[in-house]
Amino acid sequence: PIGYLTIGAANGAEALASARAQAPDLILLDVMMPDIDGYAVARSLKSDPATAHIPIIMVTAHSDRVARIAGLDAGAEDFLSKPVDRAELWLRVRNLLRTKHYADLLERQGTLLEEEVQVRTADLQRFRTAMDATADAIFLLERESMAFIEVNATACAMLRYTREELLRLGPGEVSPGSDAWGEGACDELVRDHAGGAGVEECLFLRKDGSTFLVELSRQAQLSRGKWIIVAVARDITERMEAKRRVLHLAS
């Protein structure tokens, strides 16, 4: 067809070698060829992962149903009978190349998505490692859903939940009755995200029902178009007890 670069092969073996050396976008394959017929060539091409994606149009002088089914069974995407009408051939080639183009785009997109998932997984693992190395409890709260999207190991140990359990909870279950990171407080953090927020004291509730006092600092961060509240909590039970003892001795 006009506008396409074509490469010829004298027989089946040459066609296989040419396709494997430089994969074409489409193959016009005659059924009757020396040494290896077109059906065998098509089956060989479709069984090789390197050439299986190449669309094949079988060309034959036989127009009966059996010949067509044999061609399709061998893996051909389309079938043309001789004598070939040039207009019909051009349209079939165009349509198959268009389909292959979209399939190639989809495959490339899938590869890019897979690579992105691998990169994000590695980034998440590094992020978790860094978070878990800190002595303070860290909570990442998504403002839109008001649900935790990440917590570190210290937070789990402090509240005596597993990571999976904590990720199913919200701030109201971790610190009931406190407005330190309620919806209004989170919206205020978003409005003043450059300045962050001051440190507040609030009660945390462990899984076993016991409570303890923490020093909570929070800041809003924009990540991939969503606002995330980064909350860092430090258990100040011992500090408050020491302060109480000092005051007791002083009086």
C-alpha positions as CSV (number, residue, x, y, z in Angstrom):
1,P,0.0,0.0,0.0
2,I,1.0,3.6,-0.7
3,G,2.8,5.3,2.1
4,Y,4.2,2.2,3.8
5,L,7.7,0.8,3.8
6,T,7.5,-2.9,2.7
7,I,10.1,-5.7,3.0
8,G,9.7,-8.9,0.9
9,A,10.6,-12.5,1.8
10,A,10.9,-15.2,-0.8
11,N,9.9,-18.1,1.4
12,G,8.7,-19.0,4.9
13,A,12.1,-19.4,6.5
14,E,13.2,-16.0,5.2
15,A,10.0,-14.4,6.5
16,L,10.6,-15.8,10.0
17,A,14.2,-14.7,10.0
18,S,13.3,-11.2,8.8
19,A,10.4,-10.8,11.3
20,R,12.6,-11.9,14.2
21,A,15.6,-9.7,13.1
22,Q,13.4,-6.5,12.8
23,A,9.8,-6.9,13.9
24,P,7.5,-5.2,11.4
25,D,4.2,-3.5,12.3
26,L,2.2,-5.9,10.1
27,I,2.7,-9.0,8.0
28,L,1.0,-9.9,4.7
29,L,1.4,-13.7,4.5
30,D,0.7,-15.9,1.5
31,V,-0.6,-19.3,2.3
32,M,1.3,-21.1,-0.5
33,M,5.1,-20.6,-0.1
34,P,8.2,-22.8,-0.7
35,D,9.4,-25.0,2.2
36,I,7.0,-23.7,4.9
37,D,3.4,-22.8,4.2
38,G,1.8,-19.6,5.5
39,Y,-0.1,-21.5,8.2
40,A,3.1,-22.9,9.8
41,V,4.8,-19.4,9.6
42,A,1.8,-17.8,11.3
43,R,1.8,-20.4,14.1
44,S,5.5,-20.0,14.6
45,L,5.2,-16.2,14.7
46,K,2.3,-16.3,17.2
47,S,4.1,-18.8,19.5
48,D,7.2,-16.5,19.9
49,P,6.6,-13.7,22.5
50,A,8.9,-11.4,20.4
51,T,6.6,-11.6,17.3
52,A,3.2,-12.7,18.8
53,H,1.9,-9.1,18.9
54,I,2.4,-8.5,15.1
55,P,-0.9,-8.6,13.2
56,I,-1.0,-11.0,10.2
57,I,-3.2,-10.8,7.1
58,M,-3.3,-14.2,5.3
59,V,-3.5,-14.0,1.5
60,T,-4.7,-17.0,-0.5
61,A,-6.3,-18.0,-3.7
62,H,-8.7,-20.2,-1.7
63,S,-11.9,-18.5,-0.7
64,D,-13.6,-21.4,1.0
65,R,-14.6,-21.4,4.6
66,V,-12.1,-24.2,5.5
67,A,-9.2,-22.0,4.3
68,R,-10.4,-19.0,6.2
69,I,-10.8,-21.0,9.5
70,A,-7.4,-22.5,9.0
71,G,-5.8,-19.1,8.7
72,L,-7.6,-17.7,11.7
73,D,-6.7,-20.8,13.7
74,A,-3.1,-20.3,12.8
75,G,-3.3,-16.9,14.5
76,A,-4.0,-14.5,11.6
77,E,-6.1,-11.4,12.4
78,D,-7.5,-11.0,8.9
79,F,-7.9,-12.8,5.6
80,L,-7.8,-11.7,2.0
81,S,-8.6,-13.7,-1.2
82,K,-6.7,-13.4,-4.4
83,P,-6.9,-11.4,-6.6
84,V,-6.5,-8.8,-4.0
85,D,-8.4,-5.5,-4.4
86,R,-5.9,-2.7,-3.6
87,A,-8.5,-0.5,-2.0
88,E,-9.7,-3.3,0.3
89,L,-6.1,-4.2,1.1
90,W,-5.2,-0.6,2.0
91,L,-8.3,-0.3,4.3
92,R,-7.6,-3.6,6.0
93,V,-3.9,-2.6,6.6
94,R,-4.9,0.8,7.9
95,N,-7.4,-0.7,10.3
96,L,-5.1,-3.3,11.7
97,L,-2.2,-0.8,12.1
98,R,-4.6,1.5,13.9
99,T,-5.6,-1.3,16.3
100,K,-2.0,-2.3,16.8
101,H,-1.1,1.4,17.5
102,Y,-3.7,1.6,20.3
103,A,-2.6,-1.8,21.7
104,D,1.0,-0.6,21.8
105,L,0.0,2.6,23.6
106,L,-1.9,0.5,26.1
107,E,1.1,-1.8,26.7
108,R,3.4,1.2,27.1
109,Q,1.0,2.8,29.5
110,G,0.8,-0.5,31.5
111,T,4.6,-0.7,31.6
112,L,4.9,2.9,32.8
113,L,2.2,2.3,35.5
114,E,4.0,-0.8,36.6
115,E,7.3,1.1,36.9
116,E,5.5,3.9,38.8
117,V,4.0,1.4,41.2
118,Q,7.4,-0.1,41.8
119,V,9.0,3.4,42.4
120,R,6.2,4.4,44.8
121,T,6.4,1.1,46.6
122,A,10.2,1.6,47.1
123,D,9.6,5.3,48.2
124,L,6.9,4.1,50.6
125,Q,9.3,1.5,52.1
126,R,12.0,4.1,52.5
127,F,9.5,6.6,54.0
128,R,8.2,3.9,56.5
129,T,11.8,3.0,57.5
130,A,12.5,6.7,58.2
131,M,9.3,7.1,60.2
132,D,9.8,3.9,62.2
133,A,13.3,5.1,63.2
134,T,11.8,8.1,65.2
135,A,11.0,8.0,68.9
136,D,7.8,10.1,68.4
137,A,4.5,8.8,67.1
138,I,3.7,10.0,63.6
139,F,0.2,10.0,62.0
140,L,-0.6,11.0,58.4
141,L,-4.3,12.0,58.2
142,E,-6.0,12.7,54.9
143,R,-8.2,15.7,55.4
144,E,-10.8,14.7,52.8
145,S,-11.6,11.4,54.4
146,M,-10.4,12.2,57.9
147,A,-8.8,8.8,58.0
148,F,-5.2,7.8,58.7
149,I,-3.3,6.9,55.6
150,E,0.0,6.1,57.3
151,V,1.3,5.6,60.9
152,N,4.8,4.6,62.2
153,A,5.8,1.8,64.5
154,T,6.0,4.1,67.5
155,A,2.4,5.1,67.1
156,C,1.4,1.5,67.0
157,A,3.4,0.7,70.1
158,M,2.2,3.8,71.9
159,L,-1.5,3.0,71.3
160,R,-1.1,-0.8,71.3
161,Y,-2.7,-1.3,67.9
162,T,-1.3,-3.0,64.8
163,R,-0.6,-0.8,61.8
164,E,-3.6,-2.3,60.0
165,E,-5.9,-1.6,63.0
166,L,-4.8,2.0,63.3
167,L,-5.3,2.6,59.6
168,R,-8.9,1.7,60.1
169,L,-9.4,4.3,62.8
170,G,-9.7,8.0,62.8
171,P,-8.5,10.8,65.1
172,G,-11.8,10.7,67.0
173,E,-11.1,7.2,68.2
174,V,-7.5,7.8,69.1
175,S,-8.2,11.0,71.0
176,P,-11.9,11.2,71.8
177,G,-13.2,14.5,73.0
178,S,-10.3,16.4,71.7
179,D,-10.7,19.1,69.0
180,A,-6.9,19.2,68.4
181,W,-7.3,17.6,65.0
182,G,-11.0,17.7,64.3
183,E,-12.3,18.9,60.9
184,G,-12.3,22.6,62.0
185,A,-8.8,22.4,63.3
186,C,-7.6,20.6,60.1
187,D,-9.2,23.3,57.9
188,E,-7.4,25.9,60.0
189,L,-4.1,24.1,59.4
190,V,-4.8,24.0,55.7
191,R,-5.5,27.8,55.6
192,D,-2.3,28.5,57.5
193,H,-0.2,25.6,56.1
194,A,2.9,27.8,55.8
195,G,3.0,28.5,59.5
196,G,1.9,25.2,60.8
197,A,0.3,24.9,64.2
198,G,1.4,25.3,67.8
199,V,1.9,22.5,70.2
200,E,-1.1,21.2,72.1
201,E,-1.6,18.8,74.9
202,C,-4.3,16.2,74.6
203,L,-5.3,12.8,75.9
204,F,-4.8,9.7,73.8
205,L,-6.8,6.5,74.3
206,R,-5.0,3.1,74.1
207,K,-6.6,0.0,72.7
208,D,-7.1,-1.4,76.3
209,G,-9.0,1.8,77.3
210,S,-6.3,3.4,79.3
211,T,-5.4,7.1,78.6
212,F,-2.2,9.1,78.7
213,L,-1.2,12.6,78.0
214,V,0.7,13.6,74.8
215,E,2.2,16.7,73.3
216,L,0.8,17.0,69.8
217,S,2.1,19.1,66.9
218,R,0.5,19.2,63.5
219,Q,1.1,20.7,60.1
220,A,-0.8,20.6,56.7
221,Q,1.0,19.4,53.6
222,L,-0.3,19.2,50.0
223,S,0.5,15.9,48.4
224,R,-0.7,14.8,44.9
225,G,-3.5,17.3,45.1
226,K,-4.7,16.3,48.5
227,W,-4.2,17.9,51.9
228,I,-2.4,15.7,54.5
229,I,-2.2,16.5,58.1
230,V,1.1,15.4,59.6
231,A,0.7,14.9,63.4
232,V,3.6,14.1,65.7
233,A,2.7,13.0,69.2
234,R,5.1,12.6,72.2
235,D,4.1,10.8,75.4
236,I,4.7,13.3,78.2
237,T,3.4,11.2,81.1
238,E,6.8,10.9,82.7
239,R,7.6,14.6,82.2
240,M,4.3,15.6,83.8
241,E,4.9,13.2,86.7
242,A,8.4,14.7,87.2
243,K,6.9,18.2,87.1
244,R,4.3,17.2,89.7
245,R,7.0,15.8,92.0
246,V,9.1,18.9,91.7
247,L,6.0,21.1,92.6
248,H,5.2,18.8,95.5
249,L,8.7,19.0,96.9
250,A,8.8,22.8,96.4
251,S,5.6,23.2,98.4
